[in-house]
Amino acid sequence: MARKRKPTIGIALDSGGAMGGAHIGVLLVLAEQGVAPDIVVGSSAGAVIGAFFAAGRLEDFRKLVTDMSFIQSLGYYADPVFPYSGLLAGKRALRFIRSVVGDMRIEDLPIQFVAVATDLLSGETVALDRGPLAEAVLASMAIPGIFKPVVHMDRLLTDGGVSDPLPLDILKACSPDITVACNLHSRMPSRYSAAKRHTLVQAEQEACACEEDLAQGMIERVMGLINPGAIRTGIKPLAETILRKLASPRAGKILDAEYGKALKDYLLQGTQVLGELKPPALFAAKPQNRMNIVEILLSATNIQQYQKNRLMLKYDPPDVLIEPDVVDILALEFTKSAGAIEEGRVKALEAVPEILARVAKRGRTTSR
């Protein structure tokens, strides 16, 4: 008698920060419709949501983020450090992940799971399919410039989105019968109108001129201080004061104040350039009309991921593609999680008939 083998379903979850809320809606709908994935591979936000799903904690996480305020979201991941290799240490984020999944190891999960990270030293895409789950997720979500790189499995790892934002290649290496991809970068963002883009460009141009003047003044001052000729010229009044006082009968009673005055005169030389730069000039452009360093980093990452996903989907497409329209949600805008989740649900429901059709077709071909 012929016996059907249930086809395995694998899903690749895209990176994208707060846009990743859409993955929650997608995975919950697939589970409700009886086509829950057997294999989950995720980069960055995709790794976070995929890990919670594989650990059976996705509904708990959904409840947590649905009504999250901005201040609450900061409490889960913001632990600033001296900005050398990153703005945030990542320890708070690691504690939060552990509070959800505990000390589970990837190989012990009931669902096959892979977190995708990038080796910062070799440029390799790293598929983390064993070892501590929380550490693997942190490595996968460590956005460059925002989080410090993560030392894990004898590697220096950063965000999986750097090398493989939509890890279909890693998913296909796991050999599922049906491949599904959830792409969060179906288009470029449209949150900036033409007028807003013009304002941003103008504000940056004005600010750049002012900041360059300030930087140049500081550089000239520092170079003057380390130039031997300038030092000899500048320190001459100090030397003359010392010699004059030493030649005086009162040499033993030289007043420290006189040395201090001569030294102060020296240090104040050349401050005219800096003095002419009035502090208000630095803020000629309103802050809201400029992109800060975090926004620049995240926007650049978003563009890179869009371009990479476009190529991946063109040359190595999945059987079923789900594309929630969440591109205009900023990477750290976790207050919009509820909307992202709902958009994920809507697009997943649209894809369910195609998945069911492929499951039925694949089931027939695997009968024996």
C-alpha positions as CSV (number, residue, x, y, z in Angstrom):
1,M,0.0,0.0,0.0
2,A,1.3,3.4,-1.0
3,R,2.3,5.6,1.9
4,K,2.7,9.4,1.8
5,R,5.6,11.1,3.4
6,K,4.8,14.6,4.7
7,P,6.9,17.0,2.6
8,T,9.2,19.2,4.7
9,I,8.8,22.9,4.6
10,G,11.7,25.3,5.1
11,I,11.5,29.1,5.5
12,A,14.2,31.8,5.1
13,L,13.6,34.9,7.2
14,D,15.0,38.2,6.1
15,S,16.9,40.7,8.2
16,G,15.4,44.1,8.9
17,G,15.3,45.2,12.6
18,A,11.8,46.2,13.6
19,M,10.4,45.2,10.2
20,G,11.0,41.7,11.5
21,G,7.7,41.9,13.3
22,A,6.2,40.8,10.0
23,H,7.9,37.4,10.5
24,I,5.8,36.9,13.7
25,G,2.6,37.2,11.7
26,V,3.9,35.0,8.9
27,L,5.0,32.1,11.2
28,L,1.8,32.3,13.3
29,V,-0.4,32.1,10.3
30,L,1.5,29.2,8.8
31,A,1.2,27.3,12.1
32,E,-2.5,28.0,12.3
33,Q,-3.0,26.8,8.7
34,G,-1.2,23.5,9.2
35,V,1.8,24.4,7.1
36,A,4.3,25.3,9.9
37,P,7.9,25.2,8.7
38,D,10.1,22.2,9.7
39,I,13.3,24.2,9.1
40,V,13.8,27.8,9.9
41,V,16.9,29.8,8.7
42,G,17.1,33.5,9.7
43,S,19.5,36.5,9.5
44,S,19.5,39.2,12.1
45,A,15.8,40.0,12.9
46,G,14.9,36.8,11.1
47,A,17.2,34.9,13.5
48,V,15.6,36.5,16.5
49,I,12.0,35.6,15.4
50,G,13.0,32.3,14.0
51,A,14.7,31.3,17.3
52,F,11.6,32.2,19.3
53,F,9.5,30.2,16.9
54,A,11.8,27.1,17.0
55,A,11.9,27.3,20.8
56,G,8.0,27.4,21.0
57,R,8.0,31.0,22.5
58,L,6.8,33.1,19.6
59,E,3.3,33.8,21.0
60,D,4.9,35.0,24.3
61,F,7.1,37.3,22.3
62,R,4.2,38.6,20.2
63,K,2.3,39.6,23.4
64,L,5.4,41.4,24.6
65,V,6.1,43.5,21.6
66,T,2.5,44.3,20.5
67,D,2.1,47.3,22.8
68,M,5.8,48.1,23.4
69,S,6.7,51.7,23.9
70,F,10.0,53.2,22.7
71,I,11.4,53.5,26.2
72,Q,10.4,49.9,26.9
73,S,12.2,48.7,23.7
74,L,15.3,50.6,24.8
75,G,15.3,48.7,28.1
76,Y,15.7,45.4,26.2
77,Y,18.8,46.2,24.2
78,A,20.3,49.6,25.0
79,D,23.5,49.4,27.0
80,P,25.8,52.1,25.7
81,V,29.6,51.7,25.9
82,F,32.6,53.8,24.9
83,P,32.0,54.0,21.1
84,Y,35.1,52.1,19.8
85,S,33.8,49.0,18.1
86,G,30.1,49.7,18.6
87,L,27.6,52.0,20.4
88,L,26.0,49.1,22.4
89,A,27.6,46.3,24.3
90,G,25.0,43.7,23.5
91,K,24.9,42.3,27.0
92,R,21.4,43.6,27.7
93,A,20.1,42.1,24.4
94,L,21.7,38.8,25.3
95,R,20.0,38.8,28.7
96,F,16.7,39.5,27.1
97,I,17.1,36.6,24.6
98,R,18.0,34.3,27.4
99,S,15.0,35.4,29.4
100,V,12.8,34.1,26.5
101,V,14.6,31.0,25.4
102,G,16.7,30.1,28.4
103,D,19.9,28.2,28.0
104,M,18.7,26.0,25.1
105,R,21.2,24.8,22.5
106,I,20.3,24.9,18.8
107,E,20.7,21.2,18.3
108,D,18.2,20.5,21.1
109,L,15.4,22.6,19.5
110,P,12.2,20.7,18.4
111,I,12.5,22.4,15.0
112,Q,15.7,22.6,12.9
113,F,17.1,26.1,13.1
114,V,20.0,28.0,11.7
115,A,21.1,31.5,12.6
116,V,23.1,33.3,10.0
117,A,26.0,35.6,10.9
118,T,29.0,37.1,9.1
119,D,32.7,36.6,10.0
120,L,34.0,40.1,10.2
121,L,37.6,39.0,9.6
122,S,37.1,36.6,6.7
123,G,33.9,37.9,5.2
124,E,32.4,34.4,5.3
125,T,28.7,33.8,5.8
126,V,28.5,31.6,8.9
127,A,25.6,29.2,9.5
128,L,25.2,28.6,13.2
129,D,23.4,25.3,13.6
130,R,24.7,24.2,16.9
131,G,25.8,25.6,20.3
132,P,24.1,28.1,22.7
133,L,21.0,29.5,21.0
134,A,21.1,33.0,22.7
135,E,24.7,33.6,21.7
136,A,24.1,32.6,18.1
137,V,21.1,34.9,17.9
138,L,23.1,37.8,19.3
139,A,25.8,37.3,16.8
140,S,23.3,37.2,13.9
141,M,21.7,40.5,15.0
142,A,24.8,42.5,15.9
143,I,24.3,45.4,13.5
144,P,27.7,46.9,12.6
145,G,28.4,50.2,14.2
146,I,25.4,49.8,16.6
147,F,26.4,46.6,18.4
148,K,29.9,45.5,19.2
149,P,31.0,42.4,17.2
150,V,30.4,39.2,19.0
151,V,33.1,36.6,19.8
152,H,31.4,33.2,19.3
153,M,32.7,29.8,18.2
154,D,36.2,31.2,17.9
155,R,35.1,33.8,15.4
156,L,34.5,37.6,15.4
157,L,30.9,37.8,14.2
158,T,28.6,40.5,13.1
159,D,25.1,40.8,11.6
160,G,24.1,38.1,9.1
161,G,22.5,40.8,7.0
162,V,26.0,42.0,6.0
163,S,26.7,38.9,3.9
164,D,23.4,37.1,3.5
165,P,20.3,39.0,4.5
166,L,17.8,36.6,3.0
167,P,19.6,33.2,3.5
168,L,17.9,31.1,0.8
169,D,21.2,29.5,0.0
170,I,21.6,28.3,3.6
171,L,18.0,27.1,3.6
172,K,18.4,25.1,0.4
173,A,21.5,23.4,1.8
174,C,19.2,22.0,4.5
175,S,17.3,20.2,1.7
176,P,13.6,21.0,2.5
177,D,11.1,19.7,0.0
178,I,9.4,23.1,-0.2
179,T,11.2,26.4,0.2
180,V,9.5,29.6,1.4
181,A,11.1,33.0,1.8
182,C,9.9,36.0,3.7
183,N,11.4,39.1,2.1
184,L,11.1,42.3,4.0
185,H,12.9,44.4,1.3
186,S,10.5,44.2,-1.6
187,R,11.2,47.8,-2.6
188,M,13.2,50.8,-1.5
189,P,11.7,53.0,1.3
190,S,9.4,55.8,0.3
191,R,9.2,57.7,3.6
192,Y,11.0,60.7,2.3
193,S,9.1,62.9,-0.1
194,A,11.0,64.9,-2.8
195,A,10.7,68.0,-0.6
196,K,12.0,66.2,2.5
197,R,14.9,64.8,0.5
198,H,15.8,68.3,-0.7
199,T,15.6,69.7,2.9
200,L,18.0,66.9,4.1
201,V,20.5,67.6,1.3
202,Q,20.5,71.3,2.0
203,A,20.8,70.9,5.8
204,E,23.7,68.5,5.4
205,Q,25.5,70.9,3.0
206,E,25.1,73.8,5.3
207,A,26.3,71.8,8.4
208,C,29.2,70.3,6.5
209,A,30.7,73.7,5.7
210,C,30.5,74.8,9.4
211,E,31.8,71.5,10.8
212,E,34.7,71.6,8.3
213,D,35.7,75.1,9.5
214,L,35.7,73.9,13.1
215,A,37.7,70.8,12.3
216,Q,40.2,72.8,10.3
217,G,40.7,75.3,13.1
218,M,41.3,72.5,15.6
219,I,43.7,70.8,13.3
220,E,45.7,74.0,12.7
221,R,45.9,74.7,16.5
222,V,47.1,71.1,17.2
223,M,49.6,71.2,14.4
224,G,50.8,74.6,15.7
225,L,51.4,73.1,19.1
226,I,53.4,70.2,17.8
227,N,55.5,72.3,15.3
228,P,58.9,72.9,16.8
229,G,59.2,76.4,15.2
230,A,55.8,77.4,16.6
231,I,56.7,76.0,20.0
232,R,59.9,78.1,20.1
233,T,58.0,81.2,19.0
234,G,55.1,80.6,21.3
235,I,57.1,79.7,24.3
236,K,59.5,82.7,24.0
237,P,57.5,85.0,26.4
238,L,57.5,82.2,29.0
239,A,61.3,81.7,28.6
240,E,61.9,85.4,28.9
241,T,59.9,85.6,32.1
242,I,61.9,82.7,33.6
243,L,65.3,84.2,32.6
244,R,64.3,87.7,33.8
245,K,63.2,86.4,37.1
246,L,66.2,84.1,37.6
247,A,68.5,87.2,37.0
248,S,66.6,89.1,39.6
249,P,67.8,89.4,43.2
250,R,64.4,88.0,44.1
251,A,65.0,84.8,42.1
252,G,64.1,82.7,45.1
253,K,60.8,84.5,45.4
254,I,59.5,84.2,41.8
255,L,55.8,84.3,41.8
256,D,54.1,81.3,40.3
257,A,51.4,83.6,39.0
258,E,53.9,85.2,36.6
259,Y,54.8,81.8,35.1
260,G,51.1,81.0,34.9
261,K,50.4,84.2,33.0
262,A,53.1,83.6,30.5
263,L,52.0,80.0,29.9
264,K,48.4,81.1,29.6
265,D,49.4,83.7,26.9
266,Y,51.1,81.0,25.0
267,L,48.2,78.6,25.1
268,L,45.8,81.3,24.0
269,Q,47.8,82.0,20.9
270,G,46.0,81.1,17.6
271,T,42.5,80.8,19.2
272,Q,41.1,83.5,16.9
273,V,39.9,80.9,14.4
274,L,38.1,78.9,17.0
275,G,36.7,82.0,18.7
276,E,35.1,83.2,15.5
277,L,33.2,79.9,15.2
278,K,30.1,80.7,17.2
279,P,28.4,77.6,18.7
280,P,25.0,78.5,17.2
281,A,26.6,78.1,13.7
282,L,26.9,74.4,14.4
283,F,23.2,74.2,14.7
284,A,22.2,76.3,11.7
285,A,20.2,73.3,10.5
286,K,17.5,72.0,12.7
287,P,18.5,68.5,14.0
288,Q,15.3,67.0,12.6
289,N,16.5,68.1,9.1
290,R,19.7,66.0,9.4
291,M,20.3,62.3,9.5
292,N,22.2,61.2,12.6
293,I,25.0,58.6,12.5
294,V,22.6,55.8,13.5
295,E,20.1,56.7,10.8
296,I,22.9,56.8,8.2
297,L,24.2,53.4,9.2
298,L,20.8,51.8,9.2
299,S,19.8,53.4,5.9
300,A,23.0,52.2,4.2
301,T,22.4,48.7,5.6
302,N,18.8,48.8,4.3
303,I,19.9,49.7,0.8
304,Q,22.6,47.0,0.8
305,Q,20.0,44.4,1.9
306,Y,17.5,45.4,-0.7
307,Q,20.1,45.0,-3.5
308,K,21.3,41.6,-2.2
309,N,17.8,40.3,-1.8
310,R,16.9,41.3,-5.3
311,L,19.9,39.3,-6.7
312,M,19.2,36.3,-4.5
313,L,15.5,36.1,-5.5
314,K,16.4,36.5,-9.2
315,Y,19.1,33.8,-9.4
316,D,18.0,31.4,-6.6
317,P,14.2,31.9,-6.1
318,P,12.1,30.0,-3.5
319,D,9.1,27.9,-4.3
320,V,6.9,30.4,-2.5
321,L,7.7,34.1,-1.8
322,I,6.0,36.1,0.9
323,E,6.6,39.9,0.9
324,P,5.1,41.9,3.7
325,D,5.1,45.6,2.9
326,V,7.0,46.9,5.9
327,V,9.9,48.7,4.2
328,D,8.9,52.2,5.6
329,I,9.3,51.0,9.2
330,L,12.7,52.1,10.6
331,A,15.0,49.5,11.9
332,L,14.6,50.5,15.6
333,E,10.9,51.5,15.4
334,F,9.7,48.6,17.6
335,T,6.6,50.7,18.5
336,K,5.2,49.7,15.1
337,S,5.5,46.0,15.8
338,A,1.7,45.5,15.9
339,G,1.3,46.9,12.4
340,A,4.2,44.8,11.1
341,I,2.7,41.6,12.6
342,E,-0.6,42.3,11.0
343,E,1.0,42.9,7.6
344,G,2.8,39.6,8.0
345,R,-0.4,37.8,8.7
346,V,-2.2,39.3,5.7
347,K,0.6,38.3,3.2
348,A,1.0,34.9,4.7
349,L,-2.7,34.1,4.4
350,E,-2.4,35.1,0.7
351,A,0.5,32.6,0.3
352,V,-1.2,29.7,2.1
353,P,-3.1,28.3,-0.9
354,E,0.1,28.1,-2.9
355,I,1.9,26.3,-0.1
356,L,-0.9,23.8,0.3
357,A,-0.9,23.1,-3.4
358,R,2.8,22.5,-3.3
359,V,2.5,20.2,-0.3
360,A,-0.2,18.2,-2.0
361,K,1.8,17.9,-5.2
362,R,5.0,17.0,-3.4
363,G,3.1,14.5,-1.3
364,R,2.0,12.7,-4.4
365,T,5.5,12.5,-5.9
366,T,6.9,11.2,-2.6
367,S,4.4,8.4,-2.3
368,R,5.6,4.9,-1.9
